[in-house]
Amino acid sequence: MSSPLSSHPSSQRRYRYRQRVYVEPTKPLEQYTTEELYARFRFGKADIEYLVNLLWPKLQHRTQRSHGLSVKDQIFIALRFYACCSLYQVIGDYMGVAKSAVCDVVKDVSIALASLVNEFVSFQPDCQQSTAHGHIQAQAPRILRERDGAYPLLPWLMTPFLTANTPTQAHFNTAHCIVRCVIECLNGVLKRRFACLNYLRAEPQKACNITLACIVLHNIATKCSVPLCADNDAPEPLGDPDQPPAFCQNEQTGRATRDTIVRHYF
């Protein structure tokens, strides 16, 4: 004779457990060809082995935080995020790990790669000194949310002169336009290689680490002659290089900084 408690419907629902489903982790090096690795992770087998050796000292002690994942597994998970920018849950299902593990891995690998920026990114001496003495902290994720042609003139954000009244101002506008086009072209290449940069939803510090990580990876890819996958969106078209866009200039300190640059370098 069954007890009243065990036969009660609510009791049966209370003691009904969902069966845990275990997903076998993906083994990309065994499952995919070189072309498939490029498409899914942006790097081939030899390149990934290079990344494993490069990041081993920085990631091997994080196995407890990263749920016991090997350094190679951590790199594959992070590369998958950089390449496709899927939700952590989607990447976790794809790689056979928990969502929380993906979150931790992306953070840890991004920090590890960002710490190597001085080894893989070259700065001009003046630029490096200026960066060191004028560190900029992001104040809000939407600080530059306006359209591309409406950036304000700030001490750390230079815009061209709306009207060049002197030869030096004209030279500044020309140099500014050339550099801007180069940067936009590079940004387009970065977004093609690492789709996460197209729409990065993260708090400022994490977003900075992810961006630096992608820049380091891009330079490594260039060094290792890694092909740029053609199955991604093409870079955004550039504006007319001969005509700088109209910028709003509303910061006195920004004007002073720009005038100093023109006076000393043009």
C-alpha positions, -999 to 999 in steps of 0.1 A, spaced: 0 0 0 15 33 -11 16 62 14 -6 92 8 25 114 4 40 94 -24 7 91 -43 0 129 -42 5 145 -77 25 175 -62 47 151 -44 54 132 -76 63 165 -94 86 175 -65 106 143 -67 107 141 -105 143 150 -116 154 160 -150 181 136 -164 214 154 -169 226 153 -205 264 152 -211 278 165 -244 311 151 -256 336 180 -260 345 189 -296 380 179 -308 386 204 -336 421 192 -346 407 157 -352 374 167 -367 382 195 -391 403 200 -421 427 230 -423 401 250 -444 374 241 -418 396 253 -390 401 286 -408 364 290 -413 355 282 -377 385 295 -357 404 317 -381 436 297 -376 450 264 -388 465 235 -369 501 248 -368 489 283 -359 468 270 -330 498 249 -317 518 282 -318 491 299 -298 490 271 -272 528 273 -267 526 311 -266 498 313 -240 507 282 -220 525 301 -192 496 325 -187 467 300 -189 480 267 -174 474 279 -138 438 289 -146 425 254 -151 405 255 -118 388 288 -128 382 275 -163 365 243 -151 395 221 -157 398 228 -194 432 224 -210 450 254 -225 442 241 -260 405 238 -252 405 273 -237 421 287 -269 396 269 -291 367 283 -271 380 318 -272 388 317 -309 353 305 -316 339 335 -298 362 359 -316 354 344 -349 316 342 -347 305 362 -316 278 337 -308 261 337 -274 281 319 -246 254 293 -244 256 286 -282 294 283 -280 292 261 -250 268 238 -267 290 237 -298 322 231 -278 306 208 -252 312 229 -222 290 249 -198 280 285 -205 299 297 -173 330 281 -186 328 299 -219 324 332 -200 355 326 -179 376 313 -208 369 343 -230 378 366 -201 410 347 -193 423 343 -228 415 379 -237 435 391 -207 464 368 -216 465 380 -252 460 416 -243 491 414 -220 512 405 -251 502 437 -270 537 453 -266 553 422 -281 531 421 -312 520 457 -318 546 484 -325 540 520 -314 557 551 -326 578 565 -296 558 598 -295 525 579 -296 536 554 -270 547 582 -246 514 601 -251 494 570 -244 514 563 -212 509 598 -199 473 603 -210 455 570 -203 418 573 -213 391 555 -194 358 548 -212 331 568 -195 301 551 -212 296 524 -238 277 548 -260 302 577 -257 306 579 -295 272 566 -305 265 594 -330 270 589 -367 305 587 -381 305 623 -393 297 638 -359 326 629 -337 334 657 -313 369 673 -312 385 662 -279 421 661 -266 422 624 -274 401 625 -305 414 646 -334 391 658 -362 400 678 -394 395 715 -397 362 723 -413 380 751 -433 417 750 -437 428 786 -435 466 780 -436 489 756 -455 497 738 -422 460 732 -415 456 719 -450 486 695 -445 470 684 -412 437 677 -429 455 657 -456 475 636 -431 444 631 -410 424 619 -439 451 594 -450 455 580 -415 417 578 -410 414 558 -442 441 534 -432 425 529 -398 391 523 -413 405 498 -437 422 480 -409 390 480 -388 372 465 -418 398 437 -420 397 431 -382 359 428 -383 361 404 -412 385 382 -393 369 385 -359 331 390 -361 329 397 -324 341 432 -331 311 440 -352 288 442 -322 306 438 -290 283 438 -259 306 438 -229 315 461 -200 343 486 -210 373 468 -195 364 434 -209 356 450 -243 391 466 -243 407 433 -235 388 415 -263 397 442 -288 434 441 -278 432 403 -280 419 405 -316 446 430 -326 473 407 -312 457 377 -330 455 397 -362 492 405 -361 500 369 -353 479 358 -383 497 383 -405 531 370 -392 521 334 -399 505 342 -433 471 330 -422 445 337 -450 416 360 -444 384 340 -448 363 351 -477 330 339 -462 326 369 -440 312 404 -448 335 427 -468 349 458 -451 327 488 -449 332 512 -478 355 542 -471 344 578 -476 359 601 -502 396 604 -492 399 639 -507 371 654 -487 371 651 -448 337 646 -433 320 674 -414 328 670 -377 313 690 -349 340 708 -330 329 718 -295 357 713 -271 382 741 -264 408 717 -250 405 696 -281 412 727 -303 442 736 -282 456 700 -286 450 701 -323 467 735 -327 497 722 -308 500 693 -331 498 715 -362 523 739 -348 549 713 -339 545 687 -368 531 706 -398 
